[in-house]
Amino acid sequence: MAPFQFWLELPLEMRRNILERLAREDLVTASQKEMDELQQKIEELEEKHEEMYITLIRLSAKKGKDEL
């Protein structure tokens, strides 16, 4: 049997359904990957925001001491 001969022996509608399902699964996988990447970026931004906030508090405290 030639490679992929079984594919050609499947009814056209069945082949179409299989290809559509594979395409949907690829889209879901791609979407999940994008969501994971966005979640990673959000977490990184939250960490930077927290670091900036702590720095701002320290600078404000230092400025308050300098004024005394």
SERO-574749 format. One line per field, with one value per atom (N, C-alpha, C): x, y, z; residue in three letters; atom name. Coordinates in pm, 1 decimal, m for minus. Example, Ala and Ser with C-alpha at 12.3 -4.5 7.8 and 13.67 -1.06 7.14 Angstrom:
2
east	[1319.0|1230.0|1320.0|1285.0|1367.0|1290.0]
north	[m569.0|m450.0|m330.0|m225.0|m106.0|3.0]
up	[780.0|780.0|780.0|708.0|714.0|787.0]
resn	[ALA|ALA|ALA|SER|SER|SER]
name	[N|CA|C|N|CA|C]
REM end
This chain:
68
east	[85.0|0.0|89.0|61.2|139.1|115.8|216.4|197.7|72.5|m5.4|m126.9|m237.1|m223.9|m329.4|m459.9|m446.3|m566.1|m644.0|m571.4|m636.5|m725.4|m673.7|m748.7|m869.5|m863.8|m975.3|m1088.3|m1061.4|m1167.1|m1265.7|m1391.0|m1489.3|m1451.4|m1484.2|m1448.0|m1499.0|m1622.5|m1680.9|m1601.9|m1558.5|m1481.0|m1346.2|m1282.1|m1154.6|m1173.7|m1281.4|m1310.6|m1329.6|m1406.3|m1430.8|m1301.5|m1218.2|m1090.1|m1005.0|m995.3|m914.8|m970.4|m1102.4|m1163.0|m1134.4|m1143.2|m1115.8|m970.0|m880.5|m738.5|m712.7|m777.0|m760.2|m810.0|m925.2|m979.0|m884.7|m832.3|m740.9|m613.8|m565.1|m447.6|m477.4|m596.9|m633.7|m644.4|m702.6|m714.3|m575.9|m489.2|m353.4|m281.1|m295.1|m230.9|m287.9|m419.0|m481.8|m434.3|m423.6|m377.4|m233.6|m151.5|m12.2|m6.7|m88.5|m92.6|m140.3|m240.5|m290.7|m182.5|m107.8|1.1|107.7|140.8|239.1|189.1|61.9|4.9|4.3|m28.4|m27.4|113.7|213.1|353.0|388.6|348.9|377.2|306.7|182.5|108.2|181.7|227.0|299.0|428.1|499.7|622.4|592.1|486.1|448.9|405.6|335.2|295.2|417.3|517.8|641.0|712.2|721.9|786.3|709.6|576.5|493.8|519.4|527.8|553.3|690.7|791.5|926.1|926.9|857.3|851.5|780.4|675.2|599.6|687.1|761.4|852.0|958.9|1014.5|1115.2|1057.1|935.8|869.7|850.9|809.7|792.2|925.9|1030.8|1164.3|1211.1|1190.7|1232.5|1152.1|1024.5|940.3|985.5|1018.8|1065.8|1199.1|1287.3|1418.2|1400.6|1312.4|1287.7|1233.4|1145.5|1090.3|1198.9|1294.8|1406.2|1496.3|1520.6|1607.0|1546.7|1414.9|1349.8|1352.1|1367.7|1373.1|1506.5]
north	[m118.9|0.0|124.4|214.4|337.2|423.2|502.6|591.2|676.9|684.6|766.1|716.4|596.5|540.1|528.0|493.4|480.0|610.9|722.1|854.2|872.4|834.4|848.5|755.6|647.1|553.2|597.5|694.1|746.1|829.0|825.9|910.6|1058.7|1134.5|1276.6|1351.0|1324.9|1394.1|1363.3|1240.2|1202.2|1273.9|1280.3|1353.0|1499.7|1559.5|1700.2|1722.1|1634.6|1646.0|1634.6|1541.3|1523.5|1649.2|1701.9|1822.1|1942.2|1956.9|2067.3|2054.7|1934.3|1913.1|1944.2|1898.0|1927.8|2078.4|2147.5|2292.8|2360.6|2318.5|2376.5|2350.8|2228.9|2195.4|2278.5|2302.8|2388.0|2529.3|2579.3|2713.9|2721.4|2620.2|2618.0|2613.1|2529.6|2519.6|2652.5|2716.5|2846.0|2949.7|2949.5|3045.2|3022.9|2898.7|2868.5|2915.4|2895.2|2939.5|3091.6|3161.7|3307.5|3352.2|3283.6|3318.1|3295.8|3188.2|3161.7|3270.4|3312.6|3419.2|3550.5|3582.4|3704.2|3698.4|3583.7|3568.1|3589.8|3538.7|3557.3|3705.6|3777.4|3920.7|3997.0|3958.6|4024.0|4004.6|3883.7|3856.2|3937.3|3948.1|4027.4|4174.3|4226.5|4365.9|4389.2|4294.4|4307.3|4311.4|4228.5|4229.5|4363.7|4416.2|4546.4|4656.3|4649.5|4749.7|4746.2|4627.3|4613.6|4669.8|4639.8|4692.1|4844.6|4901.2|5047.2|5109.2|5045.3|5095.6|5095.6|4987.6|4979.8|5087.5|5107.1|5211.3|5348.6|5373.4|5501.6|5525.0|5422.4|5435.1|5466.0|5396.6|5420.7|5562.5|5607.1|5743.4|5847.0|5821.8|5913.9|5918.0|5802.0|5796.1|5867.9|5850.0|5916.0|6066.7|6110.8|6253.9|6312.5|6239.4|6284.6|6299.4|6208.1|6216.5|6334.9|6358.3|6468.7|6603.0|6612.5|6739.5|6768.0|6664.1|6683.7|6737.3]
up	[0.0|0.0|0.0|m91.3|m101.0|23.4|58.6|173.9|156.5|261.4|265.3|172.1|120.4|35.6|114.1|243.4|326.7|330.5|326.9|330.2|207.7|94.1|m30.3|m35.1|40.4|42.2|134.8|220.5|308.5|227.0|263.9|195.0|208.7|106.5|103.5|226.7|265.2|381.4|508.9|522.7|640.7|640.7|525.5|515.8|550.5|499.2|526.2|676.9|740.8|885.0|965.5|925.6|994.8|981.4|860.7|838.7|914.3|917.1|991.3|1140.2|1190.9|1334.1|1366.9|1282.4|1303.5|1299.9|1208.4|1198.5|1325.5|1376.5|1500.9|1617.3|1626.6|1735.5|1726.7|1605.3|1588.4|1635.4|1602.6|1646.1|1797.6|1858.3|2004.7|2067.5|2012.0|2064.8|2050.3|1934.2|1912.3|2007.5|2026.0|2116.3|2259.3|2300.1|2436.0|2453.6|2351.4|2358.2|2370.9|2292.6|2301.6|2439.0|2493.2|2626.6|2732.5|2719.4|2813.5|2805.2|2682.0|2663.7|2722.6|2701.2|2758.3|2910.7|2966.1|3111.7|3165.7|3096.9|3136.5|3135.1|3031.4|3022.5|3133.5|3164.2|3272.2|3404.1|3430.5|3554.3|3561.8|3449.9|3447.6|3475.3|3414.5|3437.4|3581.7|3639.9|3780.0|3871.0|3841.8|3920.7|3907.6|3786.1|3765.3|3836.6|3831.3|3898.0|4048.0|4103.8|4247.6|4283.0|4201.2|4224.8|4217.8|4120.3|4106.5|4226.1|4274.1|4388.0|4513.6|4535.1|4650.1|4640.3|4521.5|4501.5|4530.2|4484.7|4509.3|4659.0|4731.3|4876.4|4942.9|4902.8|4960.8|4931.4|4807.9|4773.2|4851.0|4868.5|4945.5|5090.8|5146.3|5284.7|5298.4|5201.4|5205.5|5195.0|5107.3|5090.6|5221.2|5288.0|5416.0|5520.6|5525.6|5621.2|5588.4|5460.0|5418.3|5457.0|5456.4|5488.2|5637.2|5721.8|5867.1|5899.7]
resn	[MET|MET|MET|ALA|ALA|ALA|PRO|PRO|PRO|PHE|PHE|PHE|GLN|GLN|GLN|PHE|PHE|PHE|TRP|TRP|TRP|LEU|LEU|LEU|GLU|GLU|GLU|LEU|LEU|LEU|PRO|PRO|PRO|LEU|LEU|LEU|GLU|GLU|GLU|MET|MET|MET|ARG|ARG|ARG|ARG|ARG|ARG|ASN|ASN|ASN|ILE|ILE|ILE|LEU|LEU|LEU|GLU|GLU|GLU|ARG|ARG|ARG|LEU|LEU|LEU|ALA|ALA|ALA|ARG|ARG|ARG|GLU|GLU|GLU|ASP|ASP|ASP|LEU|LEU|LEU|VAL|VAL|VAL|THR|THR|THR|ALA|ALA|ALA|SER|SER|SER|GLN|GLN|GLN|LYS|LYS|LYS|GLU|GLU|GLU|MET|MET|MET|ASP|ASP|ASP|GLU|GLU|GLU|LEU|LEU|LEU|GLN|GLN|GLN|GLN|GLN|GLN|LYS|LYS|LYS|ILE|ILE|ILE|GLU|GLU|GLU|GLU|GLU|GLU|LEU|LEU|LEU|GLU|GLU|GLU|GLU|GLU|GLU|LYS|LYS|LYS|HIS|HIS|HIS|GLU|GLU|GLU|GLU|GLU|GLU|MET|MET|MET|TYR|TYR|TYR|ILE|ILE|ILE|THR|THR|THR|LEU|LEU|LEU|ILE|ILE|ILE|ARG|ARG|ARG|LEU|LEU|LEU|SER|SER|SER|ALA|ALA|ALA|LYS|LYS|LYS|LYS|LYS|LYS|GLY|GLY|GLY|LYS|LYS|LYS|ASP|ASP|ASP|GLU|GLU|GLU|LEU|LEU|LEU]
name	[N|CA|C|N|CA|C|N|CA|C|N|CA|C|N|CA|C|N|CA|C|N|CA|C|N|CA|C|N|CA|C|N|CA|C|N|CA|C|N|CA|C|N|CA|C|N|CA|C|N|CA|C|N|CA|C|N|CA|C|N|CA|C|N|CA|C|N|CA|C|N|CA|C|N|CA|C|N|CA|C|N|CA|C|N|CA|C|N|CA|C|N|CA|C|N|CA|C|N|CA|C|N|CA|C|N|CA|C|N|CA|C|N|CA|C|N|CA|C|N|CA|C|N|CA|C|N|CA|C|N|CA|C|N|CA|C|N|CA|C|N|CA|C|N|CA|C|N|CA|C|N|CA|C|N|CA|C|N|CA|C|N|CA|C|N|CA|C|N|CA|C|N|CA|C|N|CA|C|N|CA|C|N|CA|C|N|CA|C|N|CA|C|N|CA|C|N|CA|C|N|CA|C|N|CA|C|N|CA|C|N|CA|C|N|CA|C|N|CA|C|N|CA|C|N|CA|C|N|CA|C|N|CA|C|N|CA|C]
REM end
